[in-house]
Amino acid sequence: MAHFEAAAKALEAVQVSKTKELKGTEKRDTLTAIEKKYQAKWQEDGVFQPNAPSTTDIPLNSISAAELREKQPKFFGTIAYPYMNGTLHAGHSFSVSKVEFQAGFARMQGKRTLFPMGFHCTGMPIKASADKVAKEVELFGQNFERYSEEEEKALEDKASKPEPAAKNEDVTKFKAKKGKASAKAVAVKYQFQIMLSLGIPREEIHLFANPKYWLEFFPPLCRRDLTNFGARIDWRRSFVTTDANPYYDSFIRWQMNRLRELNKIKFGLRYTIYSPKDGQPCMDHDRSEGEAVGPQEYTALKLKVREWAPEAETALKGKLPENSEVFFIPATLRPETMYGQTCCFVGPKINYGVFKVSEKEFFVVTDRAARNMAYQSIFGKDNFGKVEKVAEVLGSACVGTLVDAPLSVYTQGVRILPMDSVLPTKGTGVVTCVPSDSPDDYATVMDLAKKADYYKIKKEWVDLEIVPVIKTPSYGNLTAKFLVEKLKISSPKDTKQLEEAKELAYKEGYYQGIMEIGDFKGQKVEDAKPKVRQQLLDTALAFAYSEPERKVTSRSGDDCCVALLDQWYLDYGEESWKQEALKFVDNADGKGLNTYSSETKNQFESVLNWLNQWACARSFGLGSKLPWDPKFLVESLSDSTIYMAYYTIAHLLHKDIFGQTQGPAGVAPEQMTDEVWDYIFTKRELDDNVASSKISKDILESMRREFEYWYPLDVRVSGKDLIPNHLTFFVYVHIAIFPPEYWPKGVRANGHLLLNGEKMAKSTGNFMTLYELIDKYGADASRIALADAGDGVADANFEEDVADNNILRLYNLREWCEEVTKAELRTGPKNGFLDALFENEMNSLVHEARGHYEDTNYKLALKSALYDFTSARDFYREGSAAAGLTMHKDLIFKYVELQALLLTVITPHWSEYIWLEVLQKPSTIQNELFPAVPAVDAGLSAAREYIRLTSSNITSAEASQQKKKSKGKDIGYDLSKPKKLRIFAAAKFPAWQEKYIDLVRDAWDPVKKAVDDKELKAKVAKLGEMKKAMPFVQSLKVRLISGEKPEVVFSRKLAFDEVGTLKNMVAGLKKTAGLAVVELVEVAEGGKSGKIVGEEKEATGLPPTAESAVPGIPTFAFENVEI
């Protein structure tokens, strides 16, 4: 372990950090010491190691699994197990926190709670990185002693020297030769440099040339960091994936066998993203760039050359056999429009290859397109991956070449013309032109026609009549012309408007268009499109061609292509399977998948509607062998779909993550046959095939009990970027393998975690590993900042200031709890004012916090459980001091106990310390239930809110007077002399308010506990008293929403004694506002007179402010008084 710790400590020194610098660490160190103490104690006591109810206590099948779960409730939550090619970063901790907080609250609901963690090692990333280390050791020596930064820099400088300016290039304009990605790669070019940046000592890096060493090195660091975080993880159930663990390997082989038997795994030719360098498909987790990118299938047209342009003919002379056929190959997504071809475009600056297809047939395309074609066997099945380029020709040389355009009305041929926007990285680099329906094409042909001389073409080549192909209701039968003119597009360089026009043209044409030409004239475009395509394919005028939707780079650094391969694939998208998944995600009956947000649900539905066949095997990397075809390995997103089921029994099978030591069940890996897995996962009963494994009945039943009890999974938490693959596969395979009773209950997708409002990136220094985070702020302060970061699908924000400030908050709160529980406090009966208000507010906040925890709104739960709870204490403490009272002992001890319990979910270590060492409780707070408190007294809550608002209004009124005085205005009294505050409280509601009460009564929705503000405001405005009426209307709304009974509010009665409350406030107001006298006046209707409270004297000649007082909204006046 020593080298693990050394590597971890080195992490701080490697990055130039933009993160916050701490000024002092004494308080943090005190809190961290407490955290370490309780982490060790929880591990020692097995606090987070739950088991299902034993078959001894409740025999298997004595009651149903559902009944058992109902009688003894459980919670089972997981995150996507982290990949073991590095240490965890702060972003991982955000996903962890969502399960962690949910698990913490589930425990407090009295549920057996399971939160396990495995280590993902399957696939390419580890193997590719290990191979790089091996090559670099060979190149530079075991400790990379032959590597020279100076030599490397010199080579880079030489490589980055500016090239001579190309013909017609403006040499005064700067053009970047290196993108951001390559600029980053210069700084960290080699794998050993990446390992150094992870804090791995140079002399140990050579060990990582062995892929197995990664599996030994990183899992202990992952466990260390999550333990330091205080995660409630059952580490007994951990494992590494791949055949490095024979038990897990057996589980994966069972899973794949069953999927094949269910006809979910099939074999056949299909397009897949492919890495020629690795010699196998490159799936999402094998990519360093291009995750979720799939193959895009085109129709590749064969435009036969009739007559070469002179320059091209010269360039190709002697390089092609006589009588050979050469074709320009444009790739199109709109074969139905090919009747309207008027020319064909090439990029004038692009170098095209002429590639041999057969002895007499050749294609003109870009090198990139030829590479794709080669891996799709377009150049012949015997030439898979091979290309034969017989010549090269510049695009400009081809301009003027005459070609046949399949289906075009121009049967005598069309010309090759220049188009500057053609890209060598998209399609084949050859673009057919249909100006009737393509805005880009229309804009280009108009430009070419205007500037024929400039482009060195003959005007008649481009000036052909545009043929209507598709009629649309909105744009007529020349869609492109209509949109170009409507959007005022004047040039092919108006790219933004052209992109908009293209989208409008395609949608209208496809969904509402009718064919106006060809064999399918009169048919809807969406019906005709596949027919036209098939016609082109059947007549050999076109062929199917595919390429990646956008750039994909493998972990080995390869630029991936699309290959057409015979391969094993999961038939995601198969109609009946897809419909079952869509129904489950829709959750119309409430028995389906809880997605926690509409955004997540919508994304699931979108993915389910486009996702189809997925290659589930590869020949290179780490993993489990495909049982029926062992030359292949199961790919990483196919062995990680239902492994949550494996967690349920992992602790019985093995004691270590590699499965080298048998677990309590005493079962060997080879005994875990497919039939045994079937029995455990309720797919068969105990029969001879199961019994032949020689596993005892008791052990088999114990394993089945663990699965039946813990499943279904209650929540799966992952980043939203996993919805297009892992999370959707997770849904699909659960539906295929398990009965509906065991389908997952929920998936919670979260956004990425920003750090201090900016994207985390090592390159900018705005980055923290989980180790650094805990080392810097401790676990509990970090957990508070994660709870505060946000709860939705949008990206959340970890603010270091929040973590830093809460170190001080937790430290001071701990000290206060220690001191106050030893202090002399008031005993005996509680009073009906401050004591009652404080107790009621604590009860209210407990109910609030419970609601937020139940709704998994941890930011709001934190507010109620910590920020508002300490504010309630502060109000009580300050109010008691102002009134000359000592705080009541029972309430203070109740506060300390409730504060510890409310924060147990978020700050388990701090709560444990308060529970055991301050309150001297006998056992861990981790096993305590969430506190049950009396219902909230709406009257006391209203009185508390009244006190808060009244105190605030008095402060604001005095500040306003001081501001007027500073501007030289007369305020009627001297601020430097003793002051008297007169508070005017209305004895009853004025008669004019009755009509507004009726309006609010009509607008109040008791179910939603809300009013329609827009409608209500409009009705108030009609009565012509907005200025006077709206404050009153708003006060009624506030009272209703806060929980006061509607019958009390609408009867124009306050839920509390206003005058009595004001009398109780007097002592505190005098002290806090520095007042000599506070006089309460109960104002009669009309506001001209009233009664002085406590003196039973009439008060007449009241100031105008008294007229504005209404019950619950007093007014004020200041004056001087003689002492």
N, C-alpha and C positions, 0 to 999 in steps of 0.2 A: 504493500500500500504506500510505501514511502515515496516511490516515484510518482504515484498519482497525486499525492499532496504537494510534492515539489512542482509538478506541472501546474497544479491549480494556483499555487502562490505566484508562479511566474506570469500568470495571466495579466496581472495588474500592470506589469512593466512593458508589455508589448505594444499596447495601443496608445496613440496620442489621443487623449480623451477630451471631448467637448462637454462632458457631463459636469454636474455641480461638484464643487470642492467643499468638503466639510471643514468647519473651523475648529470644532471640538468634538471629542468622541467619548468623554467620560460617561455621560448619561446613556449613550448607546451601548457602551461596553457593559454597563450595569444590567441593562435589559437583555442583552445578548447572553450574558452569563446565566440569567434565569431561563432563557429559551433552551440553552444547551442542557441544562439540568433536567428540565422536564421532557425534552426529547428522549434523553437516555432512559428516564424513568418509564415513559410510555412504552418504549421498545422492550424494556426489561419486563414490564407487567403484561405485555401483549394486549394493550388497550385497543389497538386497531386491528385485531386478528379475529374477526368473527367467523363462526361456523354455522351451518344450517342446523336446525333442531335435529338431534340424533335419531336414528332409527330405533334405538333402544328405548328412548322416551316416547316417541310417536312412531310406531312401526310403519314401514312403507305400505302404502295403499290402504291404511286404516282410515284415512281421510284423503280427499283429493288434494292435489298440490295447490289448487286455487284456494281451497278452504284453509289449508295450513298457512298460506301467505296472508290470508285475511285475519286469522287468529293471532299470528305472530308476524306483524308487518315488517317488511324489509325495504331497503333501498340499495340499488346496485348501479353505480355510475362509473364511466371510464372516459378517458381522452384517447385520441389516436396515439398509440405507443410511439415514443420518439425514436428517430433513426440514429443509430450508433456510429456516426462518422464525425462526432464532435460533442462538445458539452452543450448543455441547455442554455438558451439565452432568455432574456426577460420576456420575450414574446411567448415562449413556452409556458412561463409561469402564469400568464393571463388565462390561457385555456385551462391549465391546472386549477386555477383559483375558482373557476365556475363549477367544476365538480367538487372541489374541496369545500366550498361554502355550502353547496347543496347537501353534501355528505354530512357536514357539521350540523346543519339544521335537522336533517333526517334523524340523526342520533338523538337530538333533543325532542323529537316527536315520538321517541320510544321505539324507533325502528332499528332492527339489526342492519348495520350499514357496511357495505363492501365497496372499497375503492382500491382496485389492484393496479399494477403497472408492469408491463412487459417491455422488452427491448427489441426493436425491429432491426434486422440485419440483412434481410433478403434483398436480392437485386444487384444492380450494377455499381452503385456509388462506392461501396467499400472496396470491391474488387478493382474497379478502375483506379481508385486512388492508391491502392496497394501496388498495382502494376507500375504506376508512375513513380512511386518511391523506389521500387526495384530498379527501374531504368536509370533514375537519377543517382542511385548508389553506384551503379555500374559506370556511369558517366563521370561522377565527381568524387567517388570514394565513399567509404562507409560513413564518415562524418562530414562528407561534402567539402573536404579540405581543398579539393582542386577547383572549387567554384570561386570565381573572381568577379566581384561586382564591377570593378573597373573595366575588365574585358567585356562583360555583358553590356555595360553602358555604351562602350565604344561601338559594339556591333549594332546596338539599337540606334545610336546617333547616325551611323552610316546608313542604316536601313531607312531612317526617317528623313534623309536629305531630300530636298525638293527635286522632283523630276523636271526635265525640260518641258516648257509649255507646249501643249499640243497645238496643232494647227487650228487657227481661228479662236484659240482660247485667250480670254482677257487676262493678261499676266498681272494686271493691277489689282485683281480681286483675289482675296485669300480663299483657298479651298482646303478644308481639313483633310489630312491624309489618314488620321487615326480617329476612330470613334471613341466614345467614353469607355466602352467595354475593353478595347485594346489598350487604352491608356491605363486602365486599372491593371490589366494583365502584365504590363511592364513592371509595375511595382512588385507584384507577387506572381512571378511567372512560373515558378516551379512548385511542385507539391511539398517539397521539404520546407519551402518558405511559408506555405500555408500552415504546416505543422508547427513551425516556430511561432507563428502568430497565435496559435492555440495554446502556447505556453509549454510545448513539448521540448524537453532538453535536446539539444542537437545530437548528443551522443546516443540517444535512445530512438531517434527517428528511423534508423535503419530497421528496427524491429517491426515497423509497420509495413514493411514489404510483404509480410505474411498476413493475409486477410484475417486469419483467426486471431491475431494479436489485437485487432480492433475490437473484437468481441469480448476480449478479456480486459481491455483497457478502459473503455468508455462507460459500460454499465455501472461499475462501482462509483464513478464520478456522478453519474445521473442520480443514483440512489443517495449519495452523500448530499447533493444539492437539494433534492426534494425533502430529505430528512431535515436539513437545516431550515427549510422553508416551513416546517411544521406540518407537512402533508399527512393526512390520516390514511396512509397507504398500508395495505396488508402485503408486506414484502415477501411473505411465505409463498405467494402465488406468482412470483416473477419468473420469467424465462427469456431466453433468447430464441429468435426464430431460426429457421434453416435446419438442415440435418445435423447441426452442431448439438441440438437437443433431440435425442431419438424419440422422446415421447411426443413432443410437438410435431416432429416429422411424421409420426404415425397419424396424428390428428389431421394434418394437412392431406396426407394421402387418402385417408377415409373421406374427407370432404370432397376431394376431386373425383374419387370413384363414384360417390353418390350423385354428384352433379352430372357426370357422364351417363350414369344409369337413367337419370331423369331427362336425358336428351337436352340438357342445358349446355353441355360441352360438345362441340361438333368439330369436324375436320373438313378442310376444303380450301380452295383458292380464295384469297381475300386480300384487299389492299391493306397495308399497314405501314406506319412510320418505321423506317429501317435505318440502321447504322451500318454502312459498308465496312467501316473500320472494325466494329465489334462482330460483324457477321451475323447479326440477329436483330429482331424487332427492338425498337427503342420506345418503351412505354413511359408513362408520365414520370414515374419516380426515377427513371434512368436518365432524365434530362437536366441539363444545367440551364436550358432556355427552351421555352415553347411548351410548357405544361398545358394540357387540355387541348392541344392542337391536333387535329386529325387530318386524314387524307381528303383532298378536294378532287372530285372526279370531274373531268372535262370530256367533251367530244372533240377529238383531234381530227381536223379536216385535212384531206390530202389535195393540195392545190398543185396540179401537175404543170411543170414548166413547158410552155409552148415555144418560147423564144427568149433567149437570154439578152439582157442589156449588154451592150458592147464591153463595158469595163468588167463585168462579171464573167463574160465569155472568155476574155483574155486571161483573167485570174485563174479560171478553172481549166484552161486548155491543157490537154494531155493528162489530166488527173482523173478523168472519168472514162469508163469504157464507152465505146461507140454504141449508139442506140440504147443507152441507159435512160431510165426514167428518174427524173429528180422532182421531188415534191417539197414545196414550202408547207410547213405544218402549223397552222394557227390552232390554238385550243380555245374552245368557246363553251360558255355555260348556257347559251341561248341558240341551240341548233334550229329551233323553229323559225328563226329570223333569216336563215341563210339564203332564202329566195331573193333577198334584197341586197346581196353583196355587189358593191360597185368597184372595189379595189381591195388591196391587201397592204398592210403597213409593216414596215421594219424600222428598227432604230438605226438611223444613219451612222451612228458612232459605234454600234455593236459589232463585234467580230462573230460571225456565225460559222458553225462547222457544217461540213457536208459529210453525213454519216452513212456508212454502208448498212443497208438492211438485208439485201441479198445481192447476188452477182450483178443484177441489172437495176436494182432499186436503191435510191438514196434519199435521205431526208435532210432538209436545211432547217436547223434549230440551234439554240444555244448549247454550250457544253453542259450547262446545268440540266437542261431538259433532256439531253441525250443520256445523262447519267441516270435520271429517273426512268427513262424508257428502258434502259439496259436492265434495270432491276425489276422491270415488269415484263421481261422477255419479249419486248416488241421487236428487238433485233434478232429474235430466234431463241428457242428454248435452250439450245446448246450454248448460247452466248450470254447466259445470265450474268449480269454485272460487267459485261465486256462491251466496249465500244471500239469501233474502227473508224477513225476520222480520216477521210481521204484528202480533204482540202479545207481551207479556210477562206472566207470571203467577207469583206466589210459590207455592212448594210447599205451604205451609200452607193456601192458598186452595183447593187442589185436593183436600184431604182430604175423603173422602166421595163423590167422583165415582165413578159406576158404569161399569165398562168390561167388554167381552167379553175373556176370556182364552183364546186359542187352545188347543185340546185339553183344557182344564180340564173336570172332571166338573161343575163349577158353571156350567151353560150359561146360567143367568139373569144371569150377570155377577158380578164381584167388585169390592170397593171399593178406592179409592186410600187408603192409610194412611200415617202419618208414621213415618220411621225416621231417627233423628239421625245414624247413622253413614254414611249415604249421602254420597259425595264427588262434587263437581262435576268432579273431575279424573280420574275413573275411569268407564269405560263411558259410558252416556248420561245418567247422573244419575237414571235410572229403574230400579228393581230389582223384578223379579217375585218372588213369595214362594211357596216350596215347602217347607213346614215338615216334610214327611215325610222329606226327605233333606238339607236344609240346616240345620246347627246354628245358624247366625246367624239364619235365618228363624224357626226354632222358638223360640229364646230371645226374639226380638222379639215374636212373636205372644202368647207367654205373658205378657210384660211388659205389652203393650197390653191384654190381656184383664183383667189384674189392676187396671190403672190407667186404665180407659176414661174415667172422668170427668176425670182429670188431663190426658189427651191430647185431651179434648173430642171423643170419638168415641162412637158407639153400640156397645155390647158385641156386639150381634148381627153387626156388620160383621166382627168378628175371630173370633168364637166359632163358626167352622165346623168340621165334623168333618175331621180330618186323614186323607187318603186314602193307603193304602199304594200305592207305585209300584214299588219295587225290593225284592226279598228278598235278604238277604245271610246267609252262614253264621254270621258272628260277631255281627251286630247285629239280626237279625230283619228285619221288613218296615217298621219305623219307625226307621230308622238314627239320625236326628237326635235323636229323643226318648231313645233308648238312650244315646247318647254324652253328651248334655247332663246326664243324670242320673248317669251313671257318673263323669264328670269334675267333678261337683258345681258345674255352671255355674248361677249364680243370677240373672244379669243380662246384658243385651247389652253391658255394660261390661267383662265378664270376657274381654277381647280375647285374652289369651295362650292361655287354655284353649280359646276358640272357634277360634283358628287351628289348634291341635292337632286339635280335633274335626273341623274342615273337611278337613284333610289325610287323616285316618283314614277319614272318610266317603267321600271321593272315590275313594281307592285301593281300598277294599273294594267300593264300589259298581261301579266301572268294571271291575275285573279279575275279581270273583267274583259280581257281582250278576246276578239273573235278573228280567226284566220281569214284573210282576204285573198289568198293565193295558194296554189299548190294542191296536192292530192287530198288535203284535209281542210279545204276551204269551207267556211261556215261553222267549223268546230271551235269550241272553247280552247284557248291556248293551253290551259292546264291539261286538257285531254290530248291535244295534238302534239305537244312537246315530246313526250316519250315515243310517240309513233314516228315522228320525223327523225328522231335520233336513231331508232331501230332501223328505219329505212336506209339511213346513211351507212350504218354498220353492216347491214345485210348486203348492200351493194359494193362494199369495200371502198366506199368514198370517204370513209372516216374510220377511226378506231377509238377505243376507250383509253384514256390517259389520265393519270392521277399524280398529284404532287402535294406536299404539305401546305396547309392553308396559309401558314406563315413560317418563318424560320424556326427550325428545331435544331438544337445542338445537344449532343449526347454528353454524358459525364466524362467520356473519354476525349471530348473536344472535337468530335466528328460533326460535320454538317450533314444532317440526315436527309434522306430522300424518301420516296414511297416505293415499296416493293410489292409485287404480286406473288404471294407465297401460298403454298400448301401448309396450313398450320392449324393447330388446335386453338379454338377460340370459344369464349363464352358467348352464347347467343342472346346477349342483352338486346332489348328492342323487339324480340319475338312478340307478336301481337298479344297473345293471351297473358303472357308473363308481364308485359308492359302494362296492360289494363289492370291487372291485379295490383301492381305497384302504384299506379296512379290513383286507384280507389283507396288504397291504404294511406297514401300521402294526403289525399283530399280530406280524409277524416270527417266526413259528413255526419257520421253517426256517433262521433266522439269516442269510437273504439279503435281508431287508427293511430297515425303517428302525430304526436304533438311536436310541432316545429318551432314553437315559442314566438314566432314572428311571421307575418305575412310575406316578408321578403324572402325568408328561407323557404317557405312553402312554394312560392312562385318560382324560385330558382330550381327546386327539386322537380317541379312539374315541367319546366322548360327543358331540363337535362333529360328527363325520362322520355320526352317527345322527340329528342334528336339522337340520343345515344343508341348505338347499335354494336354489332360484333366487336369483341375485345380479345386480342391475342392473350392467352393465359399461360403461354410457355415460351421459354427461351433456352438458348444453348450455352450461355456464358453468364457467370456471376455466382452469387451465393443463393442457396435455396434448397427446397425439397425436390426430389426427382418425381417426374410425372409417373405414377404407378404403372401404367400400361405402355409407356414409351419413355424409358428411363434415360434416353439420350438428351431429353429435354428437362429443364427445371421449371417449377411453377414460378411465375413472375410475381413481383412484390406487391402488386395491387390485387392479386388473386389469392394470395395466401393470408390476406389481412382483412377478410370480410366478416368472418364469424368467430374470430379467435376469442371474443369475449366469453363464449361458451367454455373455452379451454380454461379460463381463469377459475371457473367454478370448482374444478377438480385438481388444478395444478399442484396445490399444496399437499394433496394426498399421494401424488405420483412421484414427486422428486423434492429433494431438500435444497438443491442448488440450481442455478439458472441454466446449467448445461445438462441437467438430468443425469449426472454421473453417480449421484447417491440416491438410492431409492427412498421414497417418502414413507409415511406411516402405513400406507396401504400395502407396502411390500410387493409391489407389482413390477415386473420387468417390462421394458419397452416392447419386446416381442409378444408379450401376452395381450397387448392392446390391439386386438384384431379389429377389422371393420365391424364385425358382429358385436363386439364389446362396446365400441363407440355407438353403434345403433341402439344398444340397450340403455346406455347412459343417457342418451339424448332422446329417449322415449320413442324410438322408431321401431322397436321390436320388444317383445317380452322375453323373459328368461327361457331359453330353449337349449337344445343340445349344442347348437353352434356357439352359443355364448359360453355354455358350461365347459366346452372343450378348451377354453383359454386357461383353465385350471385356477382361475381367480375365484376366491370363495364367495358364496352368496352374500354374506354380510358386507364384504368390501364392495361388491357390485351394487348392492342396495344403498350403501353409504354414498357412493359416487353419484348414483342416480338421484338420491335425495338432495345432494348439493346442487345439482343442475336444476332440478324441478323447483327448488326453493328460491334460488337466486335469480333464475330466469323468469320472466323476460327482463332484459336490460331496461332500467328505468330512464337513463339518459346517457346519450353519447355526445360529448363535446368535442368540437373540432373547429379549425379555422374555416371560414366560408369558402376558401379556395379549394377545399376538398369535396365540395358538393358535386362538381362535374365528374369526379371519379370515385374516390374511396367511399364517400357517404352514400352515393347512389348504388354502388356495388353492394355495400353493406345491407341496404334495404332489399335489393334484388335477391341476394343469396339467402338471407334469413327467410324470405317468403318461399323460396324453393326448398330449403332443407327442413325447416321446422313447421310444426302445426301452428295455426294462428295464435294459440294461447301463448306461444313463446316468441312472437314477433316483437321487436323493440317498441318501447312506449314513447320514447322521445329522442329527438336530435336537436341539440342547441348549437347553432353556428355563430361564431363570433368574428368580428373584424380583426384586422391587424392591430398591433399595439404600437402607437407612436411613443416617442420618448421626448418629453418636454415640448410637445406640439410638433415634432419633426419626425420624419421617417427614420427608423433605426438603420444605420449603415456603418460597417467597420471603416469604410473608406473615408467617411467624414468625421469619425471619432464619436459620433452620436450613437453609442452602442454599449450595452451592458450584458454580460452573461448573468445567469441566475446566481452563480457563485459570487460575482462582484456585487450584485444587488443586495444579497443578504449580508455580505461582508461589510457593506457600506452603511446599510440602514437597519440591519437586524430583520428578523422574520416578521414580527407583528406590525411594525411601521410600514414595511413593504406590502404586507397584506392589506393594510388600510388603504394605501395608495392604489392598489389594484382594485379594491372594491369601489374606490372613488373614481376609477378610470372610465367606467361606463358599462352598460349592460346590453346594448343593442347589437345589431349586425354591422352598424357603421364602425369605422376604425375608432378605437378607444385611445386615451391619452394618459400615460403614466407621468405624473408630475413629480419630479424629485422634491420640490418644495413641500408637497403634501406629505411625503415620507419623512422628510427632515423635520417639519413642524410637529408631526405626530410622535416623534421620539420624545420631544419635550413634553407634549401633552400626556403621553402614557407615563412618563417618569414622574411628572408633577401630580398626576391623578393617583398614582401608586403611593406617593409620599403622603398626600392628603388623606387617603384611605387609612394608611397606617397611623397617622397622627390622630384623626378624628375618632377612630374606634378606641383610642386610649384616653380621650379627653373626657372632662366632666360635662355631661349632657343632661338636659331636662328629662324627667320621668313623670309618671302620672298621666292623667287624662290629656288627650290631645285637644288643642283649641279648634274652634270651628272656622278659623280664617286661614292663616298661613299653613298650619299643619294640614288642614283639610285640602287646601288648594294644591299643596305639594304632593300629597299622597294621590290625589285624583290625577294630577298631571303625570306622575310616574305610571299609574295604571293605564292612562291614555297612550303613553309612548310605548308601553309594553305591547298593547294591542296593535298599534301602528307598526312596530318593528316586526311582529309576528306576520302581519299581512304582507309586508314587503319581502320577508324571507320566503313566505309561501309562494309569492309571485316571482321569485328569483330576481328581484330588483335590489341588488346589493348596494348600489349607490344611495338609494333612498333608505334602505335598512340601516346603513352606516349613519346617515343623518339622524334618524330617530334614536338609534341605540347608543350613539356616542355624542354627537354634537348637540342635539336637542336635549338629551338626557342630562348632560353636564350643565347646559343652560338652565334647566329646571332646578338643578341643585343650586346654581349660582343665585337664581331669583329667591329661592328659599333662604339661603345663607344671608344674602344681603338684606332681604326683607326682615328677617329675624333680628339681625344686628341693628337695623334702623328702628325697629319697634322695641329694642332693648330686651329681646328674648334670647335665651339659649335654644339652640336647635334641639328637637326631641330625639332622644336616643333610639327609640323604636324605628322612627322614620329614617334616621341616618343609617342604621344597620340594614334596614330594608333597601335603602338606596345602594349601599355598597354591594349587597348580595345581588340585587337586580342588575346593577351595572356589570358585574362579573358575568352573570348569566347571559345578558343581552349581547355581550361582546365575544362570547365563547366561540361562535361561528367564525368570526373574523380574526380575533386576537386570542387564540387558545392558550398561549403561554402566559400572557399577562393575566388572563382570567384565572388560570390555574394557580398562579401565585397568590392572587387576592383570596381565592377560595380556600386554599390549604394553609397559607402562612399568615394571612390577615384575619380571616374569619375562622380559622382553625377547624375547618370541616374535616370529617374523617376520611373521605376518599375523593378520587379525582372528579373534577367538574365535567370531564368528558362523558360521564355516564349520567349526568343530570338531565332532567326534562326541562323544556322551555317553561318559564314561570307562568303559573295560572294566577290571574289577579281579578278582582271584582270588576264588574261592568263600569264603564265611565259614567259619571254623574254629569249630565249635560249642563245642569245649572252651574256647577262648580267650574266646568270648562268655560262656560260663557263668562263667569265672573273673572276667571284668570285672563281671558282674552280682553275683557273690559279694562282690567287693571293695566295690562300691557299697553293698550291703545291710549288710555287716558294719560298714563305717565308719559308716553311718547309725545302726545299732543301738548301736554303742559310744557315739556322741554322745548318743543318746536315753537310754541307761542312765545316763550320767554326769549328764545334765540331771535325770533322775528322782531321783538321789541328792541333788543340790543342792536340789531342791524339798522333799524330805523333811527335809533339814537345816534349811532355812529355817522349817519348821514345828515345829522343836524335837525332831525324832525322831532317835534314835541310828542312824547309818548304818555304824558300825564302823570308821571311819577319819576323819582330820582333813583337810578339804579344803585347808587352807593349807599342809600339809606335803607333801614329795615323795611322789608316788603311783606305785604299781605296778599294772599291769593284768595280770590273769591271764585268758588266753583258753583255754577248754576246747573242744577239737575231738574228736569221737567217732572212735574208730579204725574202727568198723564199725557197721552198722545193727543195732539190737536185734531180737531174734527176733520180738517182737510185731507188727512192721511187715509181716511177710510176707503176712498175710491182707489187709492194706489195699493192698498192691501188686497182689494178684490182683484186687481190686475195681476199681482204676484201670485195670489192663490190660484188663479186660472192658468198661469204659466208654469207653475211648479209641477215637476214630474217626480212623484215619490219613488218610482222604480229606479230611474236614473240618478235621482237626487241632484237634479240640475234644472235650469230654466233655459228657454230659448232667448238668449240675450238680445238678438237682433229684433225679434218680434216684440219683446217686452219694451225695448227702447222706443220702437216706433209708436206703440200705444201710449207711452208716457208723453212722447213729444206732441201727440195730437191734443193733449189736454193743456198744453201751453205753459207748463210750470217746470220745465226741465231742470233749471238751476236749483229750484227749491226741492223738487221731488226726488231727483236721482240719488242724492246721498241717503235719503230715507229708504228708497227701494234697494239700494246696495246693502244697507245694514240688514234688511230683512233676508236678503239672499245669503249673506254671510252666516246669519244665525241658523238658517235652514240647512245649509251645506255642512255646518259644523256639528249637526246632529240634534239640535233642539227639536222638540216635538212640534209639528206644524200647527196643531191646535193651540199651543201656547203662543207661538209666533203670531198667528193670524187673529188671536183674540186680543192682540195688542197688550200683551203682558210680557215682562222680562222674565227670563228663567231664573233670575237671582234678584236679591234685594239691592237695588242700586244705591240707595242712601246708606244702608248698612255697610255696603262694600266701601263706599267713599269714607265713611267714618273710620273704618279699619285702615284706610290708606293714609290718614292724616299724619300720623307720627313719621312714617317713612318719607312722605313728601316734604315735610319740614326739614328732615335731615339731608335728603339728597338734593333738594332744590335751594337749600339755604333760606328757608322762609321763616319769618318771625311768627306769622299767624296764618292759619288756613281756615276760611269760613265757608261753610256749606249752606247754600240757599236752595230750598225746594221751591221751584218756580211754578206759580199758578198759570193756567191757560191764558194765553195772550202775552205773557212774558213781562208785564208791567210791574207785578208785585209777586211776593212769595213769603216764605217762612224761613227764618234762620234756624237751621238744625241745631238742637242742643240748648237753644236759648228760648225757644217758643215765642220769639219776637217776630212781628211782621217786618218785612223788608219792602220798602216802596222806592219808587224812583230808580228802578234798576236800569243799568246801562243797556244799550241796544243789543249787545251780545247775548243777553239773557233770553231774548225772544227766539234766538236760533236753537236753544236747547230743546232736545227731544229725549224721551226715555232711552237710555243706553248711549246717548251722545251728548255729554255735558259740554258747556262752554265756560270760558274763564275770563277773569279780569284781574290785572295787577294794580296795586296802589301802595302808597307808603303808609306806615303806621308808627305811632309813637309808642316807644317801649317804656 
